[in-house]
Amino acid sequence: MNISIGNDHAGTDYKFAIVKLLESKGIKVNNYGTDANDSVDYPDFVHPVAKDVVAKEADFGILICGSANGVAMTANKYQEVRAGLCWTNEIVELIRQHNNANILCIPARYTSIPQALKMVETFLATEFEGGRHQNRVNKIPAC
């Protein structure tokens, strides 16, 4: 499995913890995020992750910023991306089961690192249910 990850300054510590978790599971990680806490522009780190997911160079993406709204909005500009903003494990399950999300967006200012790690594990372990949900997912792209 291959995961692309991106973060702004609010998500640096989260990114390091998530990369460590993923690598401990033998998952290859493409790190596009900043490694510093200096203010940066989140879209610069979102675009490479979204492009990897669209090009199937990554199985999934993970994006982290303060509220996760900006990274989710940016990633969802890509037609083949279904980025879900999650702050609980239950929402993570639903974005995978019902929406076939391919990018997990984590709000660093509203979750703890242990919560984020659990959400990543759930995201990777949860399968899309298909069925009635597939028809809805097919209607997501606007053009």
trRosetta pair geometry for C-beta under 8 A, 3 or more apart (Angstrom, degrees):
i j d omega theta_ij theta_ji phi_ij phi_ji
1 27 4.9 -34 83 -125 103 93
1 28 7.1 -177 95 29 49 77
1 59 5.1 -61 -155 17 82 151
1 60 7.9 -1 -178 17 110 98
1 124 7.6 74 169 -149 164 118
2 27 7.2 167 -96 -175 23 78
2 28 4.6 -22 -110 73 76 108
2 29 7.8 174 -159 -81 57 24
2 30 6.9 40 176 -17 98 102
2 57 7.0 -86 118 151 144 52
2 58 5.0 -121 117 -124 95 56
2 59 5.5 128 56 -5 66 88
3 22 5.7 -99 43 -148 142 150
3 27 5.6 27 3 158 112 124
3 28 7.3 161 25 85 65 54
3 29 5.4 -20 72 -110 92 70
3 30 7.2 -159 99 25 43 75
3 58 5.9 71 -141 -163 19 110
3 59 6.6 -45 -76 53 60 89
3 60 5.4 -17 -117 71 85 85
3 61 7.0 146 -167 -105 70 28
3 62 6.2 21 175 -3 117 106
4 29 7.6 134 -104 -165 26 56
4 30 4.2 -23 -109 66 77 112
4 32 6.3 23 -178 -4 97 117
4 48 6.9 -144 -178 125 134 83
4 49 4.4 171 122 -130 116 71
4 52 4.1 113 -40 72 157 153
4 53 6.7 -122 39 -46 126 80
4 57 7.4 56 -50 99 128 91
4 58 3.9 -85 -13 -76 100 164
4 60 7.8 -161 32 100 70 42
4 61 4.8 -26 72 -110 92 83
4 62 7.5 -180 92 27 47 66
5 15 5.9 143 147 -141 128 97
5 18 6.4 164 -129 104 151 128
5 19 6.5 -136 47 -75 160 90
5 22 7.9 -164 -40 3 136 158
5 29 5.9 -10 6 -165 117 105
5 30 7.0 161 21 78 65 58
5 31 5.8 -17 66 -112 99 58
5 32 6.7 176 86 31 46 77
5 33 5.9 -47 125 -15 85 116
5 49 6.8 23 -137 -106 4 124
5 61 7.1 161 -85 -163 38 63
5 62 4.6 -11 -112 66 86 98
5 63 7.5 177 -156 -78 53 39
5 64 7.7 10 -173 1 95 102
6 32 4.3 -27 -91 82 93 104
6 33 4.7 152 -154 -69 37 80
6 42 8.0 109 138 -166 110 73
6 45 3.6 158 -175 154 110 92
6 46 5.6 -179 101 -81 151 36
6 48 6.5 141 -78 64 131 94
6 49 4.3 -113 -8 -33 121 130
6 61 7.4 -6 11 -173 97 108
6 62 7.6 168 28 90 56 56
6 63 5.2 -8 68 -114 91 78
6 64 7.5 -176 97 29 49 68
6 71 7.3 172 95 -139 107 125
7 10 7.5 -130 179 69 97 62
7 11 3.4 -125 -156 90 120 119
7 12 6.1 169 115 -73 134 42
7 14 6.7 169 -118 71 150 101
7 15 4.3 -122 0 -55 149 129
7 33 3.5 31 34 -139 79 138
7 34 6.4 -104 90 38 79 73
7 45 6.1 -77 47 145 22 156
7 63 7.0 161 -81 -163 55 50
7 64 4.1 -8 -109 65 103 97
7 65 6.7 171 -154 -70 62 58
7 108 7.8 73 -151 -46 116 135
8 11 6.0 82 51 21 55 99
8 33 7.4 -104 -42 -150 22 94
8 34 6.4 33 -150 18 32 122
8 40 5.3 -160 -148 72 83 94
8 41 7.3 -106 -116 122 120 10
8 42 4.1 -62 -52 -86 128 83
8 45 6.2 -170 -67 28 63 140
8 64 7.5 -141 28 101 63 66
8 65 4.6 40 25 -115 113 95
8 66 7.4 -47 72 -18 122 79
8 71 7.7 -148 -12 -63 105 112
9 12 6.2 -17 -153 -27 38 112
9 34 6.1 -24 -72 77 59 145
9 36 6.9 -33 -112 103 88 68
9 37 5.1 85 -162 -163 96 41
9 38 6.1 -128 -102 78 130 27
9 39 5.4 -75 -4 -101 156 34
9 40 5.5 142 -35 18 96 87
10 64 7.3 -142 94 142 83 86
10 65 5.4 73 55 -170 119 49
10 66 3.9 -140 -107 -67 176 73
10 108 4.6 167 141 62 94 136
10 109 6.2 -44 -172 -43 132 95
11 14 4.6 -61 -162 49 74 118
11 15 5.5 82 136 -32 91 97
11 33 6.8 -89 95 -153 109 143
11 64 3.0 144 -146 120 150 111
11 65 5.6 -74 -23 -82 122 29
11 66 7.7 -123 -41 -50 85 41
11 106 7.1 115 -125 85 126 101
11 108 4.5 -157 -90 -48 71 139
12 15 5.7 -54 -148 31 29 112
12 16 6.7 28 156 -18 63 102
12 33 7.1 175 -104 144 60 121
12 34 6.1 -61 -89 95 104 86
12 35 6.5 102 -144 -158 111 26
12 36 6.6 -112 -105 84 152 14
12 37 5.6 -107 22 -79 151 68
13 16 5.8 -51 -151 33 34 111
13 17 6.6 30 153 -15 65 106
13 108 7.9 117 56 -150 89 129
13 113 6.6 -76 128 -84 102 127
14 17 5.9 -60 -152 39 32 108
14 18 6.1 27 154 -17 68 110
14 64 4.9 -164 90 -162 134 161
14 106 6.5 -161 165 106 150 136
14 108 5.2 -131 -19 -107 143 107
14 113 5.8 -156 -106 -109 70 82
14 116 5.2 -38 -149 119 111 173
15 18 5.7 -59 -143 40 30 109
15 19 6.1 31 159 -20 67 107
15 31 7.3 102 172 -141 121 102
15 33 4.8 -126 -119 76 161 159
15 64 5.9 -153 -60 41 86 140
16 19 5.9 -53 -145 36 27 110
16 20 6.5 30 155 -20 61 107
16 35 8.0 85 -71 -137 102 78
17 20 5.8 -55 -152 35 30 114
17 21 6.5 31 151 -19 64 105
17 113 5.0 74 31 -166 172 118
17 116 7.1 94 88 86 126 120
17 117 6.2 -84 141 -69 114 110
18 21 5.6 -53 -150 35 34 113
18 22 6.2 30 155 -17 67 107
18 62 6.2 -147 161 126 153 158
18 64 7.7 176 -1 -38 149 141
18 116 6.6 -76 -69 136 108 112
18 117 6.6 -160 -94 -97 67 69
18 120 5.6 156 -136 -68 103 161
19 22 5.8 -56 -144 39 30 109
19 23 6.1 26 160 -15 66 110
19 29 5.2 156 -135 133 86 172
19 31 6.3 12 -102 -88 138 118
20 23 6.1 -58 -142 41 25 107
20 24 6.3 29 156 -24 61 108
21 24 5.8 -60 -152 32 27 112
21 25 6.9 14 153 -10 62 108
21 117 5.5 163 -68 -140 157 102
21 120 6.4 109 96 90 145 143
21 121 7.5 -94 168 -61 136 91
22 25 5.9 -67 -158 40 33 105
22 27 4.2 -79 179 71 88 123
22 29 5.2 102 99 -66 138 120
22 120 7.3 -89 -63 162 94 138
23 26 7.5 57 -172 -72 37 14
23 27 6.6 -99 -78 60 31 71
23 29 6.2 -69 -61 -2 89 122
27 124 8.0 -76 -85 -128 154 152
30 48 7.7 -133 137 142 121 111
30 49 7.8 165 94 -105 110 67
30 52 6.0 180 68 -112 155 163
30 57 7.5 39 -33 129 159 105
30 58 6.1 -102 24 -81 127 121
32 45 5.3 149 124 -154 95 73
32 48 4.2 -178 -126 80 153 132
32 49 5.6 -144 42 -51 142 83
33 45 5.1 58 -107 -157 56 138
33 64 7.2 11 -111 49 147 99
34 38 7.5 -122 175 58 144 77
34 40 5.0 159 -53 9 150 157
34 45 6.6 -85 -20 -74 79 140
36 40 7.9 109 71 -32 97 122
40 44 6.6 -93 163 51 107 129
40 45 7.3 70 121 -26 130 119
41 44 5.1 86 83 -7 91 108
42 45 5.9 -70 -160 42 48 102
42 46 6.0 47 149 -28 80 109
42 65 4.8 -3 -109 -92 142 143
42 70 5.0 97 69 115 149 126
42 71 5.4 -101 168 -71 130 83
42 74 6.9 -176 117 0 100 151
43 46 5.2 -57 -138 35 40 114
43 47 6.2 45 168 -29 73 100
43 70 7.5 -96 -53 162 75 104
43 74 4.9 -167 -110 -126 83 149
44 47 6.9 -45 -148 21 21 109
45 48 7.0 -54 -160 34 36 103
45 49 7.1 32 150 -13 63 113
45 63 7.5 140 116 -135 99 92
45 71 7.8 -41 87 -113 96 110
46 49 5.9 -70 -159 41 37 110
46 50 6.0 29 155 -16 76 111
46 63 5.9 34 -110 -125 84 138
46 71 5.1 -177 -91 -142 120 75
46 74 4.2 75 107 105 162 133
46 75 5.3 -120 -172 -62 113 80
47 50 5.8 -57 -140 40 30 108
47 51 6.1 30 161 -20 66 109
47 74 7.2 -79 -57 160 69 118
48 51 5.7 -55 -143 38 30 112
48 52 6.4 35 156 -22 64 104
49 52 5.8 -55 -153 32 30 112
49 53 6.6 26 152 -16 64 105
49 58 7.3 -47 -157 42 62 161
49 61 4.2 107 170 -148 106 130
49 62 7.6 -116 -150 52 141 38
49 63 6.0 169 83 -74 165 98
49 75 7.0 -42 92 -106 109 114
49 103 6.8 99 139 -124 116 126
50 53 5.7 -55 -150 36 34 110
50 54 6.2 32 154 -17 68 108
50 61 6.7 -29 -76 -45 43 173
50 74 7.5 -134 -31 127 144 84
50 75 4.7 -176 -81 -136 117 74
50 77 7.7 27 -173 59 167 82
50 78 4.5 163 173 -9 123 149
50 81 5.2 -36 -142 -74 99 149
50 83 7.8 -54 -97 -53 101 128
50 103 7.0 -28 -94 -65 72 154
51 54 5.7 -54 -143 39 32 111
51 55 6.0 19 161 -8 67 113
51 57 7.9 4 122 35 72 124
51 78 7.6 -154 -71 -103 47 149
52 55 6.0 -64 -140 48 25 102
52 57 4.4 -92 -151 74 75 102
52 58 3.9 47 139 0 114 114
52 61 6.7 131 73 -82 107 109
53 56 7.6 24 179 -78 30 34
53 57 7.9 -73 -46 51 19 70
53 58 5.4 -50 -76 71 58 103
53 60 6.9 20 -110 -148 109 22
53 61 4.8 -71 -54 -26 126 116
53 78 7.6 120 75 103 109 151
53 80 7.2 -174 120 108 92 103
53 81 5.9 83 93 -101 136 91
53 102 5.3 132 -166 132 130 121
53 103 6.1 -73 -63 -60 165 103
54 78 5.5 -109 -63 177 130 134
54 79 8.0 79 -120 57 120 71
54 80 4.7 121 -120 61 82 127
54 81 6.6 -56 -64 -51 93 89
58 61 5.9 81 110 -69 142 75
60 102 5.6 -147 -122 -172 68 63
60 103 6.7 161 -175 -89 72 43
60 104 7.1 28 167 -4 120 94
60 123 7.1 145 176 143 157 114
60 124 7.1 -143 28 -96 158 78
61 75 7.1 -172 96 -137 146 139
61 81 7.8 -22 31 -134 138 110
61 83 7.4 -43 79 -102 118 100
61 102 6.6 54 19 133 87 76
61 103 3.9 -14 70 -112 105 94
61 104 7.3 -171 96 27 57 61
62 103 7.0 -175 -76 -160 24 68
62 104 5.0 -11 -114 64 73 97
62 106 7.0 9 -173 -4 93 113
62 120 6.5 8 -110 -113 144 105
62 123 7.8 129 -93 88 101 161
63 68 7.1 124 105 -140 94 85
63 71 3.9 -178 146 164 132 139
63 72 7.3 176 80 -62 135 54
63 75 6.1 -145 -18 -45 157 140
63 83 6.9 2 24 -150 132 130
63 103 6.1 26 -3 173 107 114
63 104 7.3 177 28 89 66 49
63 105 4.8 -17 71 -109 101 74
63 106 7.2 173 88 22 49 71
64 68 7.1 -47 -137 -93 39 92
64 71 7.2 51 34 -10 8 168
64 105 7.5 165 -82 -160 37 52
64 106 4.7 -19 -104 67 85 100
64 107 7.9 176 -150 -86 66 12
64 108 5.5 72 178 -49 103 106
64 116 7.5 34 -109 -146 126 140
65 68 5.7 153 54 -84 79 40
65 69 7.9 -89 80 41 119 52
65 70 5.6 -53 83 59 160 107
65 71 4.8 160 1 -25 119 115
65 105 7.9 -24 24 -166 87 96
65 107 7.3 -28 79 -120 58 53
65 108 6.7 -115 132 9 15 106
66 107 6.7 3 134 -158 35 77
66 108 5.9 -63 -109 55 33 95
66 109 4.5 22 -167 -14 75 123
67 70 7.0 91 62 -1 96 85
67 107 5.0 -13 -165 -130 27 114
67 109 6.3 -29 -70 44 54 118
67 110 7.0 54 -126 -9 55 122
68 71 5.7 -58 -152 46 53 108
68 72 5.7 55 151 -25 79 108
68 85 4.6 143 119 -136 118 98
68 86 7.7 -80 136 37 167 46
68 87 7.8 -170 30 -64 142 87
68 105 4.1 130 -173 149 111 100
68 106 5.7 -167 -88 87 133 16
68 107 3.8 -96 -4 -66 108 73
68 108 7.7 137 -50 -5 89 62
68 110 7.9 -92 5 39 108 116
69 72 5.9 -62 -147 39 27 109
69 73 6.2 26 159 -19 66 109
69 85 6.5 19 -86 -104 50 153
69 107 7.7 35 -22 -93 69 112
70 73 5.8 -54 -144 36 28 110
70 74 6.3 24 159 -16 64 109
71 74 5.8 -57 -146 39 31 110
71 75 6.1 27 159 -17 67 110
71 83 7.3 -131 129 170 79 148
71 105 5.1 170 93 -134 110 113
72 75 6.0 -58 -142 40 27 107
72 76 6.0 22 162 -17 64 114
72 83 4.8 -173 -138 118 67 117
72 84 7.2 0 -128 -174 120 7
72 85 4.5 -53 -59 -57 155 102
72 103 8.0 169 -116 106 64 115
72 105 4.3 -83 -69 -16 94 174
73 76 6.1 -64 -146 39 24 108
73 77 7.4 42 151 -38 57 92
74 77 6.0 -41 -169 2 37 115
75 78 6.4 -50 180 22 50 107
75 81 5.0 -134 159 155 84 150
75 83 3.8 77 96 -38 131 155
75 103 5.2 -112 170 89 153 163
75 105 7.1 -161 25 -70 142 119
76 81 5.8 -138 -104 100 37 108
76 82 7.5 45 -113 -125 87 29
76 83 5.1 -117 -57 38 83 105
77 81 7.7 20 55 49 43 130
78 81 4.0 68 76 -1 105 118
79 141 4.7 46 -166 -130 95 113
79 142 7.8 -125 -118 36 91 67
79 143 7.2 -102 -102 70 125 64
80 102 7.8 -19 141 42 79 151
80 141 7.7 4 -73 -84 42 123
81 102 6.4 -119 -140 66 56 109
81 103 5.8 2 -163 1 103 127
82 95 7.7 172 138 -179 102 95
82 99 5.6 -173 167 150 132 99
82 100 6.0 69 62 91 158 72
82 101 4.8 -128 115 -116 98 50
82 102 5.5 89 49 13 83 83
82 103 7.1 164 80 26 44 81
82 137 7.1 -31 -86 -145 156 100
82 140 6.5 19 -98 142 107 170
83 101 6.7 81 -128 -156 16 101
83 102 7.6 -57 -73 66 55 64
83 103 3.9 -28 -104 77 85 116
83 104 7.7 -142 -152 -47 70 7
83 105 5.4 64 169 -33 103 116
84 91 7.3 -172 156 152 120 96
84 92 7.6 146 104 -116 129 47
84 95 3.3 -30 -53 -139 179 151
84 99 6.2 122 -70 80 128 145
84 101 4.1 -54 -7 -111 118 151
84 103 7.3 158 19 84 61 63
84 104 6.5 -25 65 -117 86 50
84 105 6.3 -165 91 23 35 93
85 105 4.5 -42 -97 83 60 120
85 107 6.8 47 -169 -39 99 103
86 89 8.0 70 170 -92 123 20
86 91 4.4 176 -132 100 87 113
86 92 4.7 71 -158 -70 159 75
86 95 6.3 -107 -66 0 116 140
86 104 6.2 -39 21 -158 126 88
86 105 6.8 134 14 67 72 63
86 106 6.6 -30 66 -95 84 61
86 119 5.7 159 112 -156 131 135
86 123 7.9 -170 26 -74 161 113
87 91 6.6 41 41 33 55 147
87 107 5.7 -19 -88 37 100 118
87 110 5.2 -38 -128 118 127 118
87 111 5.6 -156 -145 -62 71 106
88 91 4.9 98 61 4 81 100
88 92 7.3 -138 101 -6 47 86
88 119 7.9 158 138 -93 16 113
89 92 5.3 -49 -154 30 40 118
89 93 6.7 43 150 -21 67 99
89 115 7.6 -126 -47 -161 90 79
89 118 5.7 -50 -88 128 121 112
89 119 5.7 -138 -97 -91 65 70
89 122 5.3 133 -155 -27 91 165
90 93 5.8 -49 -155 31 35 112
90 94 6.6 30 150 -15 64 106
91 94 5.6 -57 -149 39 36 111
91 95 6.3 34 156 -21 70 102
92 95 6.1 -54 -146 33 29 105
92 96 6.7 19 157 -9 62 108
92 104 6.7 21 -129 -129 99 119
92 119 4.7 -179 -66 -152 150 84
92 122 4.6 90 109 99 135 124
92 123 5.2 -88 -171 -67 114 79
92 126 7.0 150 134 8 85 149
93 96 6.2 -69 -157 42 29 104
93 97 5.7 16 158 -11 71 118
93 122 6.0 -70 -64 171 76 122
93 126 5.2 -172 -129 -112 62 154
94 97 5.7 -57 -127 46 31 104
94 98 5.3 -11 -174 18 71 118
94 99 7.2 51 139 1 69 101
95 98 7.1 -57 -110 55 16 84
95 99 4.9 -42 -155 49 55 123
95 101 3.9 10 152 -15 102 142
95 104 7.5 134 90 -105 143 74
95 123 7.8 -15 76 -117 110 91
96 99 7.4 -18 -46 56 9 76
96 100 7.1 42 -160 -112 41 26
96 101 5.7 -75 -77 41 50 94
96 122 7.8 -161 4 140 142 80
96 123 6.1 167 -58 -143 129 54
96 126 3.8 108 90 103 150 117
96 127 6.9 110 150 74 111 7
96 128 6.2 -116 167 -73 65 61
97 126 6.0 -73 -50 170 81 117
97 127 7.3 54 -100 86 65 50
97 128 6.5 151 -136 -131 24 36
97 129 4.8 37 -172 -21 78 108
97 133 7.3 -163 140 -68 61 171
98 129 6.7 3 -78 28 47 118
98 133 4.9 -145 -150 -124 53 134
98 136 7.7 -16 173 75 83 140
99 133 7.3 -105 -62 -173 28 118
99 136 8.0 -75 -106 108 59 113
99 137 6.4 139 -158 -95 44 99
99 140 8.0 86 -157 -74 89 144
100 128 4.1 26 -98 -112 86 138
100 133 7.2 144 -26 135 95 117
100 134 7.8 57 -31 -103 138 61
100 137 5.1 29 27 -119 122 153
101 104 6.8 93 131 -75 128 61
101 123 7.7 -71 90 -145 116 101
104 119 6.7 158 -177 141 138 106
104 120 6.7 168 87 -103 160 62
104 123 4.6 -39 -67 -116 143 159
106 111 6.1 -81 -173 45 94 145
106 116 5.1 68 -163 -129 148 105
106 119 6.4 144 -101 86 113 146
106 120 8.0 -30 -60 -58 141 89
107 110 4.2 8 111 39 123 108
107 111 5.9 116 75 -2 73 99
108 111 6.8 -76 -124 52 23 85
108 116 7.6 6 -104 -73 64 144
111 115 4.3 -130 -172 90 99 130
111 116 5.2 118 121 -58 129 85
111 119 7.4 -24 -165 -11 157 142
112 115 4.6 99 52 6 76 103
112 116 7.0 -139 95 -6 41 87
113 116 5.5 -53 -145 36 34 114
113 117 6.4 37 156 -21 66 103
114 117 5.7 -51 -147 34 33 112
114 118 6.5 33 155 -17 64 104
115 118 5.8 -58 -152 37 32 111
115 119 6.3 33 151 -21 66 107
116 119 5.6 -53 -148 35 32 113
116 120 6.5 36 153 -21 65 102
117 120 5.7 -50 -150 32 33 112
117 121 6.6 33 152 -17 64 104
118 121 5.7 -54 -151 36 34 112
118 122 6.3 32 152 -17 66 107
119 122 5.6 -55 -146 39 32 111
119 123 6.1 39 153 -26 66 105
120 123 5.6 -51 -146 32 30 115
120 124 6.5 21 159 -11 63 108
121 124 6.2 -63 -150 41 27 104
121 125 6.1 12 159 -9 65 118
122 125 5.9 -68 -139 45 28 103
122 126 5.8 24 166 -25 69 116
123 126 6.4 -60 -138 30 19 106
128 133 7.1 -150 -178 100 89 135
129 133 5.4 86 73 18 98 140
130 133 6.2 170 162 60 6 98
130 134 4.9 13 -157 -48 63 114
131 134 6.3 144 56 0 20 100
132 135 6.3 -49 -167 27 44 110
132 136 7.2 38 143 -12 67 107
133 136 5.5 -59 -156 40 44 112
133 137 6.1 45 149 -22 75 105
134 137 5.6 -54 -145 37 33 111
134 138 6.3 39 153 -25 65 104
135 138 5.6 -51 -152 30 30 116
135 139 7.0 26 151 -18 61 106
136 139 5.8 -60 -157 33 35 110
136 140 7.5 57 145 -45 62 88
137 140 5.7 -27 -163 -10 43 118
